[in-house]
Amino acid sequence: MEATAILNTITAASTTTFATYSSKSSSSPPPLSLTSLSSLTKPTRKLTLQSRTSAIYRNYSPISLRITAMSRAAPASVGASTFSKELKAWFYEEYGGVDVLKFDSKFKVPYELKDDQVLLKVAAVGLNPVDSKRRMGKFKATDSPLPTVPGYDVAGVVIKVGSQVKEYKVGDEVYGNINEKALEDLKQFGSLAEYTAVEEKLIAPKPKNISFAEAAGLPLAIETAYEGLERAGFSPGKSILVLGGAGGVGSLVIQLAKQVFGASKVAATASTGKLEFLRSLGVDLAIDYTKEKYEELPEKFDVVYDTVGEGERAVKAVKEGGSVVVLTGPVTPPGFRFVVTSKGEVLKKLNPYLESGKVKPIVDPKGPFPFDKVKEAFAYLETGRATGKVVIHPIPR
């Protein structure tokens, strides 16, 4: 089991205590200090940066504790609620392109686990277009202060639980999207690190038949696919056209429409080389967007799900009274846009379809990308040519 391997790694380190520090005894700031995980979305003090190339200062006085690594037999709640440790993580101190991403192998992070949170040893991370948009400063008005450790999607192993956590225990394999709202109250410390904290309500048990890498690529994309179909009023017997059917969200819209919602017909667009891939997902009508104009087809659809930003064309392909879901680009009536909400309950509802193989996670064949290739992974994601999801795995310790 992958969870056993991860816990064995942690157990092997049990003779070494986590590095600790005190603001009173330290003559210089740690390589990186972030706000506690319990207050990342609403930080109250200004951060100034400094690491090996720039330090991060904060006027806090963390409790200096020594917490040893946990064995497999560790109780549900281990150690004190506040501690500091070093970890590997990716972060950025300014908005911009891929080049603003930096890696540090000795981030010093003071953790304070909320009562409703679990602490995860991260096994894999799924990248999403929203990660790139956030890094480029598209959400400055609602974003957390810099510096930021990016990452929404995660799959990993529970190594500590808060006092009010009921469903999970140490050693459980879980997955989820750690940001409840995609564009607001974003966690300053995301999933692109060795460890991350997440509320119990945002995660679900990892399906036993899929890997950590496959699970990490699912949460935000499958939640977006599902919520969009629900908001569009999709139901058994209806038809749907998916624009960008080979992408991370599009490939899941196809599968959910067919396997969960009972679509009568699924059409989807992709480039020439990906038409067979669409058919393998259950698409009835695969449209080569390089050769055909889908809006000129005589057949119209009950729902058009636009993942690529072609709103003005998309509305020409929908039936009168139908719905057009628009994820990006301009919205033309009857099109609508929504901001996805992360819900562990949605993942739990869809787990049986994943476990039965009716819905399959799709990881781009160029991946998974190793943890030291995060820049390359983002660069590839931002070409818009990925098939399924771009995933980071493994996350080493």
C-alpha positions as CSV (number, residue, x, y, z in Angstrom):
1,M,0.0,0.0,0.0
2,E,1.2,3.5,-0.8
3,A,0.0,4.8,2.6
4,T,2.1,2.1,4.3
5,A,5.2,3.2,2.4
6,I,4.7,6.8,3.3
7,L,4.1,6.0,7.0
8,N,7.2,3.7,6.9
9,T,9.2,6.7,5.6
10,I,7.9,8.9,8.5
11,T,8.6,6.1,11.0
12,A,12.2,5.7,9.8
13,A,12.8,9.3,10.7
14,S,11.4,8.9,14.2
15,T,14.8,9.1,15.8
16,T,15.2,12.7,14.5
17,T,13.1,15.4,15.9
18,F,11.6,18.1,13.7
19,A,13.7,21.3,13.7
20,T,12.4,23.9,16.0
21,Y,13.2,27.5,16.8
22,S,12.2,30.4,18.9
23,S,12.0,34.0,17.8
24,K,13.7,35.0,21.0
25,S,16.6,32.6,20.7
26,S,17.2,32.8,17.0
27,S,19.7,35.4,15.9
28,S,18.5,35.4,12.4
29,P,15.1,34.6,10.8
30,P,14.4,31.0,9.5
31,P,14.6,30.4,5.8
32,L,10.9,30.7,5.5
33,S,8.2,31.5,8.0
34,L,4.5,31.5,7.0
35,T,1.4,32.2,9.0
36,S,-0.1,29.3,10.9
37,L,-2.4,27.1,8.8
38,S,-5.3,28.0,11.0
39,S,-5.2,31.6,9.8
40,L,-3.7,31.5,6.3
41,T,-6.8,32.8,4.6
42,K,-7.1,35.7,7.0
43,P,-3.6,36.8,7.9
44,T,-3.4,39.6,10.4
45,R,0.2,40.7,10.1
46,K,2.3,41.8,7.2
47,L,4.8,39.4,5.8
48,T,8.2,40.6,4.6
49,L,10.3,38.3,2.4
50,Q,13.7,36.8,2.8
51,S,15.0,33.3,2.1
52,R,18.2,32.0,0.7
53,T,17.7,34.6,-1.9
54,S,15.1,36.5,0.1
55,A,14.0,36.0,3.7
56,I,10.5,35.9,5.1
57,Y,10.0,37.8,8.3
58,R,6.9,37.8,10.5
59,N,6.4,39.3,14.0
60,Y,5.3,36.0,15.7
61,S,6.7,34.0,18.5
62,P,6.1,30.3,17.7
63,I,6.1,27.8,20.5
64,S,9.3,25.9,20.3
65,L,8.5,22.2,20.5
66,R,10.1,18.9,19.6
67,I,7.7,16.6,17.8
68,T,9.0,13.2,16.7
69,A,7.8,11.4,13.6
70,M,4.8,9.2,14.1
71,S,4.7,5.5,13.8
72,R,1.9,3.6,12.1
73,A,0.3,2.9,15.4
74,A,0.0,6.6,16.3
75,P,-3.2,7.7,18.0
76,A,-5.7,9.8,16.1
77,S,-4.4,13.1,17.4
78,V,-0.6,13.3,17.9
79,G,1.5,15.8,19.7
80,A,0.7,19.4,20.5
81,S,-1.5,21.5,18.1
82,T,1.3,24.0,17.3
83,F,4.8,23.1,16.1
84,S,7.4,24.1,13.6
85,K,9.3,22.1,11.0
86,E,11.2,22.3,7.8
87,L,9.8,21.0,4.6
88,K,10.3,21.1,0.9
89,A,7.9,23.4,-1.0
90,W,7.5,25.5,-4.1
91,F,6.5,29.2,-3.6
92,Y,6.4,32.6,-5.3
93,E,7.0,36.0,-3.8
94,E,5.7,38.0,-6.7
95,Y,3.1,37.5,-9.4
96,G,4.2,36.5,-12.9
97,G,5.1,33.7,-15.2
98,V,6.6,30.3,-14.5
99,D,9.9,31.9,-13.7
100,V,8.7,33.4,-10.4
101,L,8.3,29.9,-8.9
102,K,11.1,29.1,-6.4
103,F,12.0,25.9,-4.6
104,D,13.3,25.7,-1.0
105,S,14.2,22.4,0.7
106,K,14.0,24.0,4.2
107,F,10.9,26.0,4.5
108,K,10.2,26.6,8.1
109,V,6.5,26.5,8.7
110,P,4.7,27.0,12.1
111,Y,1.7,24.7,12.0
112,E,-1.4,25.3,14.1
113,L,-4.0,22.7,13.1
114,K,-7.6,23.8,13.4
115,D,-10.0,21.5,15.2
116,D,-11.7,20.5,11.9
117,Q,-8.5,20.0,9.9
118,V,-6.3,17.1,9.0
119,L,-2.5,17.3,8.3
120,L,-1.5,15.4,5.2
121,K,1.8,14.0,4.0
122,V,1.4,15.0,0.4
123,A,1.8,12.1,-2.1
124,A,0.7,13.8,-5.3
125,V,-0.6,17.2,-6.5
126,G,-2.8,18.0,-9.5
127,L,-2.2,21.3,-11.4
128,N,-5.0,23.4,-12.7
129,P,-5.4,26.4,-14.9
130,V,-6.6,28.4,-11.9
131,D,-3.2,27.8,-10.3
132,S,-1.6,29.6,-13.2
133,K,-4.1,32.4,-13.2
134,R,-3.6,33.0,-9.5
135,R,0.2,33.1,-9.9
136,M,-0.3,35.6,-12.7
137,G,-2.2,37.9,-10.3
138,K,-5.6,37.5,-11.8
139,F,-7.2,37.3,-8.3
140,K,-5.2,39.9,-6.5
141,A,-8.4,41.4,-4.9
142,T,-9.3,38.2,-3.2
143,D,-6.0,36.4,-2.9
144,S,-4.0,35.8,0.3
145,P,-0.9,38.0,0.8
146,L,2.4,36.9,-0.8
147,P,4.4,34.8,-0.5
148,T,2.2,31.9,-1.8
149,V,2.7,28.2,-1.9
150,P,0.4,27.2,-4.8
151,G,-1.7,24.1,-5.2
152,Y,-5.4,23.3,-4.9
153,D,-5.6,19.5,-5.5
154,V,-3.9,17.0,-3.3
155,A,-3.8,13.3,-2.5
156,G,-2.0,12.0,0.5
157,V,-1.9,10.3,3.8
158,V,-3.4,11.6,7.1
159,I,-0.6,12.0,9.7
160,K,-2.5,14.1,12.3
161,V,-6.1,15.1,12.9
162,G,-7.8,18.0,14.7
163,S,-9.9,17.4,17.9
164,Q,-13.2,17.6,16.0
165,V,-12.4,15.4,13.1
166,K,-14.7,12.4,13.1
167,E,-14.3,10.5,9.9
168,Y,-10.5,10.2,9.4
169,K,-7.6,8.8,11.4
170,V,-3.8,8.6,11.0
171,G,-2.9,6.4,8.0
172,D,-6.0,7.1,5.9
173,E,-5.5,7.7,2.2
174,V,-7.5,10.8,1.1
175,Y,-7.8,13.3,-1.7
176,G,-9.5,16.7,-2.2
177,N,-9.3,20.3,-3.2
178,I,-8.0,22.3,-0.2
179,N,-9.6,25.6,-1.2
180,E,-13.4,25.7,-0.5
181,K,-13.9,28.6,-3.0
182,A,-11.8,28.7,-6.1
183,L,-11.3,32.4,-6.2
184,E,-11.7,33.7,-2.6
185,D,-10.4,33.0,0.9
186,L,-7.5,31.1,-0.7
187,K,-5.0,29.3,1.5
188,Q,-1.6,31.0,1.5
189,F,0.0,27.6,2.1
190,G,-1.2,25.3,-0.7
191,S,-0.5,21.7,-1.7
192,L,2.8,22.0,-3.5
193,A,4.8,21.0,-0.5
194,E,5.6,17.9,1.6
195,Y,2.8,18.6,4.0
196,T,-0.5,20.5,3.9
197,A,-3.5,21.0,6.1
198,V,-7.1,20.8,4.9
199,E,-10.6,20.9,6.4
200,E,-12.3,17.5,6.9
201,K,-15.3,18.6,4.9
202,L,-13.2,19.2,1.7
203,I,-11.7,15.7,1.4
204,A,-12.8,12.1,0.7
205,P,-11.4,8.7,1.0
206,K,-9.1,7.9,-2.0
207,P,-10.7,5.2,-4.2
208,K,-8.8,2.0,-3.5
209,N,-8.3,1.1,-7.2
210,I,-6.6,4.3,-8.3
211,S,-3.1,5.6,-7.5
212,F,-2.2,8.8,-5.6
213,A,-1.2,10.4,-8.9
214,E,-4.6,9.6,-10.5
215,A,-6.5,10.8,-7.4
216,A,-4.6,14.1,-7.2
217,G,-5.7,15.0,-10.7
218,L,-9.4,14.7,-9.9
219,P,-10.8,17.0,-7.2
220,L,-11.1,20.5,-8.7
221,A,-11.8,19.2,-12.2
222,I,-14.4,16.6,-11.3
223,E,-16.1,19.0,-8.9
224,T,-16.2,21.6,-11.7
225,A,-17.6,19.1,-14.1
226,Y,-20.3,17.9,-11.7
227,E,-21.4,21.3,-10.4
228,G,-21.6,22.7,-14.0
229,L,-23.9,19.8,-15.1
230,E,-26.1,20.2,-12.0
231,R,-26.4,23.9,-12.5
232,A,-27.3,23.4,-16.1
233,G,-30.1,21.1,-15.1
234,F,-28.7,18.2,-16.9
235,S,-30.7,15.0,-16.6
236,P,-31.3,11.6,-18.1
237,G,-32.2,11.7,-21.8
238,K,-30.6,15.0,-22.6
239,S,-27.9,15.7,-25.1
240,I,-24.6,17.6,-24.5
241,L,-21.8,19.1,-26.5
242,V,-18.5,19.4,-24.7
243,L,-16.0,22.0,-26.1
244,G,-12.5,20.9,-25.2
245,G,-13.4,17.3,-24.5
246,A,-9.8,16.0,-24.1
247,G,-8.9,18.5,-21.3
248,G,-8.9,17.9,-17.6
249,V,-12.5,19.2,-17.0
250,G,-13.8,18.2,-20.5
251,S,-12.8,14.6,-20.2
252,L,-14.7,14.3,-16.9
253,V,-17.8,16.2,-18.2
254,I,-18.0,13.6,-20.9
255,Q,-17.8,10.7,-18.5
256,L,-20.1,12.1,-15.8
257,A,-22.7,13.1,-18.5
258,K,-22.7,9.6,-19.8
259,Q,-22.2,7.5,-16.7
260,V,-23.7,9.5,-13.9
261,F,-26.3,11.8,-15.5
262,G,-27.6,9.4,-18.2
263,A,-27.0,11.5,-21.3
264,S,-28.8,10.3,-24.5
265,K,-26.0,11.7,-26.7
266,V,-22.6,13.1,-26.0
267,A,-20.7,15.1,-28.6
268,A,-17.3,16.7,-28.0
269,T,-14.6,18.7,-29.8
270,A,-10.8,18.0,-29.9
271,S,-7.9,18.1,-32.4
272,T,-7.5,15.4,-35.0
273,G,-5.1,13.3,-33.0
274,K,-7.4,13.1,-30.0
275,L,-10.6,12.0,-31.6
276,E,-10.1,8.3,-30.7
277,F,-9.4,9.4,-27.2
278,L,-12.8,11.0,-27.1
279,R,-14.5,7.9,-28.4
280,S,-12.7,5.8,-25.7
281,L,-14.5,8.0,-23.1
282,G,-17.9,7.2,-24.6
283,V,-18.3,10.2,-27.0
284,D,-21.0,9.5,-29.6
285,L,-20.0,12.3,-31.9
286,A,-16.3,13.3,-32.0
287,I,-15.8,16.6,-33.8
288,D,-12.5,17.7,-35.2
289,Y,-12.4,21.4,-34.4
290,T,-9.6,21.9,-37.0
291,K,-11.9,20.8,-39.8
292,E,-15.5,21.4,-38.7
293,K,-17.5,24.2,-37.2
294,Y,-19.7,22.7,-34.6
295,E,-22.0,25.7,-34.5
296,E,-22.9,25.0,-38.1
297,L,-24.1,21.4,-37.5
298,P,-27.8,20.9,-38.0
299,E,-28.1,19.1,-34.7
300,K,-28.4,21.3,-31.6
301,F,-27.9,20.2,-28.0
302,D,-29.7,20.6,-24.7
303,V,-26.5,21.7,-23.0
304,V,-23.2,23.0,-24.3
305,Y,-20.3,22.8,-21.8
306,D,-17.6,25.3,-22.9
307,T,-14.2,24.7,-21.2
308,V,-12.2,26.6,-23.8
309,G,-13.7,30.1,-24.0
310,E,-15.8,30.1,-27.1
311,G,-19.0,31.5,-25.6
312,E,-20.2,33.4,-28.7
313,R,-20.0,30.3,-30.9
314,A,-21.2,27.9,-28.1
315,V,-24.6,29.6,-27.9
316,K,-25.2,28.9,-31.6
317,A,-25.0,25.1,-30.9
318,V,-27.6,25.0,-28.1
319,K,-31.3,24.2,-28.4
320,E,-33.8,26.9,-27.6
321,G,-34.3,26.8,-23.9
322,G,-31.0,25.0,-23.3
323,S,-28.0,26.0,-21.2
324,V,-24.5,26.9,-21.9
325,V,-21.9,26.4,-19.2
326,V,-18.9,28.8,-19.7
327,L,-15.7,28.2,-17.7
328,T,-13.6,30.9,-19.3
329,G,-13.8,33.8,-21.8
330,P,-16.8,36.0,-22.5
331,V,-20.3,34.9,-21.5
332,T,-23.1,35.3,-24.0
333,P,-26.7,34.6,-23.0
334,P,-28.0,32.0,-22.3
335,G,-24.5,31.2,-21.2
336,F,-23.6,31.3,-17.5
337,R,-20.5,31.1,-15.4
338,F,-20.0,29.8,-11.8
339,V,-17.3,29.5,-9.2
340,V,-16.9,25.9,-8.1
341,T,-17.2,25.0,-4.5
342,S,-15.0,22.3,-3.1
343,K,-17.1,19.6,-1.4
344,G,-15.8,16.3,0.0
345,E,-19.4,15.0,-0.2
346,V,-19.3,15.4,-4.0
347,L,-16.2,13.3,-4.2
348,K,-17.7,10.7,-1.9
349,K,-20.8,10.5,-4.1
350,L,-18.7,10.0,-7.2
351,N,-16.3,7.5,-5.6
352,P,-18.4,4.4,-6.5
353,Y,-18.2,5.4,-10.2
354,L,-14.4,5.6,-9.9
355,E,-14.1,2.4,-8.0
356,S,-16.3,0.5,-10.6
357,G,-14.2,1.9,-13.5
358,K,-17.2,3.7,-15.0
359,V,-15.4,7.0,-14.6
360,K,-11.7,7.0,-15.1
361,P,-9.1,9.5,-14.0
362,I,-6.9,10.7,-16.9
363,V,-3.3,11.7,-16.3
364,D,-1.5,13.3,-19.2
365,P,0.9,10.8,-20.8
366,K,3.8,13.2,-20.4
367,G,3.5,12.9,-16.6
368,P,3.5,12.5,-13.8
369,F,6.1,15.1,-13.4
370,P,8.6,14.7,-10.5
371,F,8.6,17.3,-7.7
372,D,11.7,19.0,-9.0
373,K,10.0,19.6,-12.4
374,V,7.1,21.8,-11.2
375,K,8.2,24.7,-13.5
376,E,8.2,22.3,-16.5
377,A,4.9,20.9,-15.5
378,F,3.3,24.4,-15.3
379,A,4.9,25.4,-18.6
380,Y,3.3,22.3,-20.3
381,L,-0.1,22.9,-18.6
382,E,0.0,26.5,-20.0
383,T,0.4,25.4,-23.6
384,G,-3.3,24.2,-23.4
385,R,-2.3,20.9,-25.1
386,A,-2.5,18.5,-22.1
387,T,-4.7,15.5,-22.3
388,G,-6.5,15.0,-19.0
389,K,-4.6,16.3,-16.0
390,V,-1.0,17.4,-15.3
391,V,0.1,15.8,-12.1
392,I,3.1,16.1,-9.8
393,H,4.3,12.8,-8.3
394,P,6.0,11.6,-6.2
395,I,6.5,14.2,-3.4
396,P,9.7,13.0,-1.8
397,R,10.6,13.1,1.9
